Amino acid sequence: MSVLPVVDAAPAAACCPPLSAQALAPQTAVELAPMFKALSDPIRLRLLSLIASTAEVCVCDLTDAFDVTGATISHHLRVLREANMVDGERRGTWVYYRVRREALDLLGALLLGGEQAEQIQRAAVAAPRSEPVEESPPISAQPDVLRLVADPVRGRIVEILAEGPATTSHLVAVTGAKQPNVSGHLKQLREAGVVSAEPRGRFTFYRLVPEALQGGALHLADLAAQARDAADNFRR
């Protein structure tokens, strides 16, 4: 079993006072800046929250939680590792990640101060939990289909399935992508209603749902018509 290398946090960063107490020394600011930079990206911030919410998590589960490629997730995880926010441990095929609690404690103490951070944490635990509010999706289902097929691998999968139903192994062979990545893309396409699955014996065949693609095509046609009208009005 091999452990991914990590760089130990700088000693100066381990004992800095809260920002409200005194200004940071220049060298301490240099050492801490990569941690804040790592959290400035929405994907990395959510990745850290997923890792921190459990003892450890497999990279395969992290990849399925995002609508981006496995390579993109690997890049963001590497940034978090290099910023000393997470540790990774390889076990066979997969890498398992866990948060570095000392990094969270350091940032919390830096921003709030130890006593204030504890007070906020106690208040959050004691406060009654409100029911989550269901928000309206920012875009409709049809543009979501367009966003899904915009990914090169998913777009290629859709092209292959347009020729007829296919198994995961066939899609892996034709696309050249790894099996976990293809399975992840198929999962997203199924959840969006673009692809359906049909078990046959020990194989599962995937096929396109034409109506889902047609909805996306109609949406594009509407946008094209609006663009033509806008262009005509502009010329007049």
C-alpha positions in Angstrom: 0.0 0.0 0.0 1.5 3.3 -1.0 0.8 6.7 0.4 0.8 9.8 -1.8 3.5 12.3 -0.8 2.5 15.4 0.9 4.4 18.4 2.1 4.4 19.2 5.8 2.8 22.5 6.7 5.3 25.2 7.5 6.1 25.6 11.2 5.4 29.3 11.1 1.9 28.7 9.8 1.1 26.4 12.7 1.2 29.0 15.4 0.0 32.3 13.9 -2.4 34.5 16.0 -5.9 35.5 14.8 -6.0 38.3 12.2 -8.1 40.3 14.7 -5.2 40.1 17.2 -2.3 41.3 15.1 -1.1 41.6 11.5 0.5 38.6 9.9 4.2 38.6 9.3 5.1 38.8 5.6 6.6 35.3 5.5 3.6 33.8 7.3 1.3 35.4 4.8 3.3 33.8 2.0 3.1 30.4 3.6 -0.7 30.6 4.3 -1.7 32.2 1.0 -1.7 28.9 -1.0 -4.3 27.4 1.4 -6.7 30.3 0.8 -6.0 30.2 -2.9 -6.8 26.5 -3.0 -10.2 27.2 -1.5 -11.0 30.1 -3.9 -12.3 27.7 -6.5 -15.9 26.5 -6.1 -15.1 22.9 -7.1 -12.1 22.7 -4.7 -14.2 24.2 -1.9 -16.9 21.6 -2.4 -14.4 18.8 -2.8 -12.9 19.8 0.6 -16.4 19.9 2.2 -17.2 16.4 0.8 -13.9 15.0 2.1 -14.2 16.8 5.5 -17.7 15.5 6.1 -16.6 11.9 6.4 -13.6 10.0 7.7 -12.3 9.3 4.2 -13.8 9.1 0.7 -12.8 7.3 -2.5 -11.9 9.4 -5.5 -14.4 7.4 -7.5 -17.2 8.8 -5.3 -15.8 12.3 -5.6 -15.8 12.1 -9.4 -19.4 11.0 -9.6 -20.5 14.1 -7.5 -19.4 16.6 -10.2 -20.3 17.3 -13.7 -16.6 17.5 -14.8 -14.1 15.0 -16.1 -12.0 12.7 -13.9 -8.9 14.5 -15.0 -10.3 17.8 -13.8 -11.1 16.3 -10.4 -7.6 14.9 -10.1 -6.2 18.3 -10.8 -8.2 20.0 -8.1 -7.3 17.2 -5.6 -3.7 17.7 -6.4 -4.0 21.4 -5.7 -5.6 20.6 -2.3 -2.9 18.1 -1.5 -0.1 20.6 -2.4 -1.8 23.2 -0.2 -1.7 20.7 2.7 -5.5 20.6 2.9 -6.0 16.8 2.3 -4.0 13.6 2.4 -4.4 10.8 -0.1 -3.7 7.0 0.2 -3.7 4.6 -2.7 -5.3 1.2 -2.2 -5.2 -0.9 -5.3 -6.8 1.0 -8.1 -8.3 3.8 -6.1 -7.0 6.7 -4.0 -8.8 7.5 -0.7 -8.7 11.1 0.6 -9.1 12.5 4.1 -9.0 16.1 5.3 -6.1 17.4 7.4 -7.9 18.6 10.5 -5.0 20.7 11.6 -5.3 22.7 8.4 -9.0 23.5 9.1 -8.2 24.3 12.7 -5.4 26.6 11.6 -7.6 28.6 9.2 -10.5 28.7 11.7 -8.2 30.0 14.4 -6.6 32.5 12.0 -9.9 34.0 10.9 -11.9 33.9 14.2 -9.6 33.2 17.1 -9.8 30.0 19.1 -12.4 31.0 21.7 -14.7 32.7 19.1 -14.5 29.7 16.8 -15.6 27.4 19.6 -18.5 29.7 20.5 -19.7 29.7 16.9 -19.4 25.9 16.6 -21.3 25.3 19.8 -24.1 27.7 18.6 -24.3 25.9 15.3 -24.7 22.5 17.0 -27.3 23.8 19.4 -29.4 25.7 16.8 -32.5 24.0 15.4 -32.0 22.8 11.9 -34.4 24.3 9.4 -35.8 22.3 6.5 -33.8 22.8 3.3 -35.3 25.2 0.8 -35.7 23.7 -2.7 -34.3 26.3 -5.1 -35.4 26.5 -8.7 -32.8 25.3 -11.1 -30.9 28.2 -12.8 -31.5 26.7 -16.2 -34.1 24.4 -17.7 -33.7 20.7 -18.4 -33.2 21.2 -22.1 -30.1 23.4 -21.8 -28.8 20.9 -19.2 -28.8 18.3 -21.9 -26.8 20.6 -24.1 -24.3 21.2 -21.3 -24.0 17.4 -20.7 -23.2 16.5 -24.3 -20.7 19.4 -24.6 -18.2 17.3 -22.7 -16.0 15.5 -25.4 -16.3 12.1 -23.9 -20.0 12.3 -23.3 -20.5 13.8 -26.7 -18.6 10.8 -28.2 -20.8 8.4 -26.2 -23.9 10.0 -27.5 -22.6 9.7 -31.1 -21.8 6.0 -30.6 -25.2 5.3 -29.1 -26.9 7.1 -32.0 -25.7 4.2 -34.1 -27.5 1.7 -31.8 -27.5 0.3 -28.2 -24.1 -0.5 -26.8 -22.5 -2.0 -23.6 -20.1 -0.2 -21.3 -17.2 -2.4 -22.6 -18.0 -1.4 -26.2 -18.0 2.3 -25.2 -14.7 1.9 -23.4 -13.2 0.2 -26.5 -14.4 2.9 -28.9 -13.8 6.0 -26.8 -10.5 4.9 -25.3 -11.6 6.2 -21.9 -11.2 4.3 -18.7 -14.2 2.2 -17.5 -14.8 4.2 -14.4 -15.0 7.4 -16.4 -17.3 5.9 -19.0 -19.6 4.6 -16.2 -19.6 8.0 -14.6 -20.6 9.7 -17.9 -23.3 7.1 -18.4 -24.7 7.8 -14.9 -24.9 11.5 -15.7 -26.6 10.9 -19.0 -29.1 8.5 -17.4 -29.9 11.0 -14.6 -30.6 13.6 -17.3 -32.9 11.3 -19.2 -30.6 11.3 -22.3 -29.8 7.6 -22.0 -31.7 4.6 -20.8 -30.4 1.2 -19.6 -31.7 -2.3 -20.5 -30.3 -5.4 -18.9 -29.9 -8.4 -21.2 -28.4 -11.4 -19.5 -25.2 -10.5 -17.8 -24.8 -7.3 -19.9 -26.5 -4.0 -19.8 -27.2 -2.2 -23.0 -27.5 1.6 -23.1 -29.5 3.5 -25.7 -30.3 7.1 -26.5 -33.7 8.7 -25.6 -34.4 10.6 -28.8 -37.0 12.9 -27.2 -34.3 14.3 -24.8 -32.0 15.2 -27.6 -34.9 16.6 -29.6 -35.7 19.0 -26.7 -32.2 20.3 -26.8 -32.3 20.7 -30.6 -35.6 22.7 -30.3 -34.0 24.9 -27.7 -31.1 25.7 -30.1 -33.6 26.3 -32.9 -35.5 28.8 -30.7 -32.2 30.6 -29.9 -31.3 30.8 -33.6 -34.7 32.3 -34.4 -34.3 34.9 -31.7 -30.8 35.7 -32.9 -32.1 36.2 -36.5 -34.9 38.5 -35.3 -32.5 40.5 -33.2 -30.2 40.9 -36.1 -33.0 42.0 -38.4 -34.2 44.6 -35.8 -30.7 45.9 -35.3 -30.2 46.4 -39.1 -33.6 48.2 -39.3 
